[in-house]
Amino acid sequence: MRLMQQPAIEAAFDSGAFRQALGSFASGVTVITAYQEGTPLGTTVSAFSALSMDPPLVLVCLDRKSNTLAAIRENGFFGVNILSAAQAEIAQCFASSSGKAKFDGIEYREPDEVSVDGGTAAPLLTGVCAAFDCVLEQVLDGGDHEILVGRVRFIETDREKEPLVYFRSKFARLSQGAA
């Protein structure tokens, strides 16, 4: 078997081209939520994925500078809210750095209202396609981000809702047409 020779890595990597290429991958839009000293925090994230069915694990990637990440690391709990197509404004709001004001006017449920076995202390947004209540299992290095692995303890799904999609730096709706 013949190995292909690897091209030399350029000294000046074009991060703009990298970002543009990554934008060609359509993804769902989530808001990751947590509490910090009784105050709900959240941030918009498209880097979310299922990891394992048994045990039920998900992963999410958060910027190392994120206040939400700090709260999750401190408390060990987080919520994943898969936004519906009607929630683009919520995605924009949680993508901003407006701090505690992000939850102003946003409907969410306290963990005691939805949880089983005592819950995980993560606020869950209403009107979403799905919500997961998670316990932090593991934190992995991911360059300028950290990769969080969470064990899912509670799931809520609304199969009637259409998901919000992020593609080429824009929010979009998922068309139900034939592939």
C-alpha positions as CSV (number, residue, x, y, z in Angstrom):
1,M,0.0,0.0,0.0
2,R,1.4,3.4,-1.0
3,L,0.9,6.4,1.3
4,M,0.1,9.7,-0.2
5,Q,2.5,12.5,0.6
6,Q,1.0,15.1,2.8
7,P,1.1,18.7,1.5
8,A,3.1,21.2,3.6
9,I,1.0,23.2,6.0
10,E,1.0,26.9,5.1
11,A,2.5,29.2,7.7
12,A,-0.5,31.6,7.5
13,F,-3.6,29.5,7.7
14,D,-6.7,31.2,6.1
15,S,-9.1,31.1,9.0
16,G,-11.7,33.1,6.9
17,A,-11.7,30.4,4.2
18,F,-11.9,27.7,7.0
19,R,-15.0,29.4,8.5
20,Q,-16.6,29.8,5.1
21,A,-16.1,26.1,4.3
22,L,-17.5,25.1,7.7
23,G,-20.5,27.2,6.9
24,S,-21.4,24.9,4.0
25,F,-22.4,22.3,6.6
26,A,-26.0,22.9,7.5
27,S,-26.7,22.3,11.2
28,G,-29.5,22.6,13.7
29,V,-29.6,25.4,16.1
30,T,-29.6,24.9,19.9
31,V,-29.5,27.1,23.0
32,I,-27.4,25.6,25.8
33,T,-28.7,26.7,29.2
34,A,-27.5,26.6,32.8
35,Y,-27.8,28.4,36.1
36,Q,-25.2,30.4,37.8
37,E,-26.0,31.5,41.4
38,G,-29.7,31.2,40.6
39,T,-29.5,33.2,37.4
40,P,-30.3,31.5,34.0
41,L,-27.6,31.7,31.4
42,G,-27.6,30.5,27.8
43,T,-25.8,30.6,24.5
44,T,-26.6,29.7,20.9
45,V,-24.7,26.7,19.6
46,S,-24.7,24.8,16.4
47,A,-22.0,22.3,17.5
48,F,-24.3,19.7,19.1
49,S,-24.5,16.0,18.4
50,A,-25.8,12.7,19.7
51,L,-22.9,10.6,21.0
52,S,-24.3,7.3,22.5
53,M,-27.7,5.6,22.8
54,D,-26.6,3.4,25.7
55,P,-25.8,5.3,27.9
56,P,-27.7,8.3,26.5
57,L,-25.0,10.8,25.8
58,V,-24.8,14.0,23.8
59,L,-21.9,16.4,23.1
60,V,-21.8,20.1,22.7
61,C,-18.9,22.5,22.0
62,L,-18.7,25.8,23.8
63,D,-16.2,28.7,23.4
64,R,-13.7,28.7,26.3
65,K,-14.7,32.4,27.1
66,S,-18.4,31.5,27.5
67,N,-20.1,32.4,30.7
68,T,-22.5,29.5,30.1
69,L,-19.5,27.1,29.9
70,A,-18.2,28.5,33.3
71,A,-21.6,27.9,34.9
72,I,-21.8,24.3,33.5
73,R,-18.3,23.5,34.7
74,E,-19.2,24.9,38.2
75,N,-22.6,23.2,38.6
76,G,-22.2,20.1,36.4
77,F,-25.6,20.5,34.7
78,F,-26.9,21.9,31.4
79,G,-29.9,22.0,29.1
80,V,-29.9,21.5,25.3
81,N,-32.8,23.3,23.6
82,I,-33.2,22.4,19.8
83,L,-34.9,25.6,18.4
84,S,-37.9,25.5,16.2
85,A,-38.1,27.4,12.9
86,A,-40.1,30.1,14.6
87,Q,-37.3,30.8,17.1
88,A,-34.7,32.6,15.0
89,E,-35.0,35.7,17.2
90,I,-34.2,33.6,20.2
91,A,-31.2,32.2,18.5
92,Q,-30.0,35.8,17.7
93,C,-30.6,36.9,21.3
94,F,-28.6,34.0,22.8
95,A,-25.8,34.5,20.2
96,S,-25.3,38.0,21.6
97,S,-23.3,39.0,24.6
98,S,-26.2,40.7,26.4
99,G,-25.6,38.6,29.6
100,K,-28.4,38.1,32.0
101,A,-30.8,40.1,29.8
102,K,-31.0,37.2,27.3
103,F,-33.8,35.6,29.3
104,D,-35.9,38.8,29.4
105,G,-39.2,38.0,27.7
106,I,-38.2,34.4,27.0
107,E,-40.4,31.6,28.3
108,Y,-38.7,28.8,30.1
109,R,-39.4,26.1,32.6
110,E,-37.7,25.7,35.9
111,P,-36.1,22.2,36.3
112,D,-38.5,21.2,39.1
113,E,-41.4,21.6,36.6
114,V,-40.1,19.0,34.2
115,S,-37.5,16.8,35.8
116,V,-37.4,13.3,37.0
117,D,-35.2,12.0,39.9
118,G,-34.6,15.5,41.2
119,G,-33.6,17.1,37.9
120,T,-30.4,18.7,36.9
121,A,-30.9,22.4,37.6
122,A,-31.0,23.4,33.9
123,P,-33.7,25.8,32.6
124,L,-35.5,24.5,29.5
125,L,-37.0,26.8,26.9
126,T,-40.6,26.5,25.7
127,G,-41.7,26.2,22.1
128,V,-38.6,24.1,21.1
129,C,-38.5,21.0,18.9
130,A,-36.8,19.1,21.7
131,A,-35.1,19.7,25.1
132,F,-32.6,17.6,26.9
133,D,-31.7,17.9,30.6
134,C,-28.1,16.8,31.1
135,V,-25.6,16.0,33.7
136,L,-22.0,16.8,32.8
137,E,-20.0,13.6,32.3
138,Q,-16.8,14.7,30.7
139,V,-14.9,17.8,29.4
140,L,-12.5,17.5,26.6
141,D,-10.1,19.9,25.0
142,G,-11.2,21.3,21.7
143,G,-8.8,24.1,20.9
144,D,-10.5,27.4,21.5
145,H,-13.6,25.5,22.6
146,E,-14.3,22.8,25.1
147,I,-16.3,19.6,24.2
148,L,-18.8,18.8,26.9
149,V,-20.3,15.3,27.1
150,G,-23.6,15.1,28.9
151,R,-25.7,12.2,30.1
152,V,-29.3,12.9,29.2
153,R,-31.7,12.5,32.1
154,F,-34.9,14.0,30.7
155,I,-36.2,14.5,27.2
156,E,-39.1,16.5,25.8
157,T,-40.0,16.5,22.1
158,D,-42.6,18.3,19.9
159,R,-42.6,16.4,16.6
160,E,-45.0,18.9,15.1
161,K,-42.4,21.7,15.1
162,E,-40.1,22.4,12.2
163,P,-36.4,22.9,13.2
164,L,-34.4,26.0,12.8
165,V,-31.4,25.4,10.5
166,Y,-28.1,27.4,10.2
167,F,-26.4,27.4,6.8
168,R,-23.8,29.8,5.3
169,S,-24.1,32.3,8.2
170,K,-27.9,32.5,7.9
171,F,-30.9,31.0,9.7
172,A,-33.2,28.9,7.4
173,R,-36.1,26.6,7.4
174,L,-35.9,22.9,6.5
175,S,-37.8,22.2,3.4
176,Q,-39.9,19.0,3.5
177,G,-39.5,18.4,-0.3
178,A,-38.0,15.3,-1.8
179,A,-34.3,14.8,-1.8
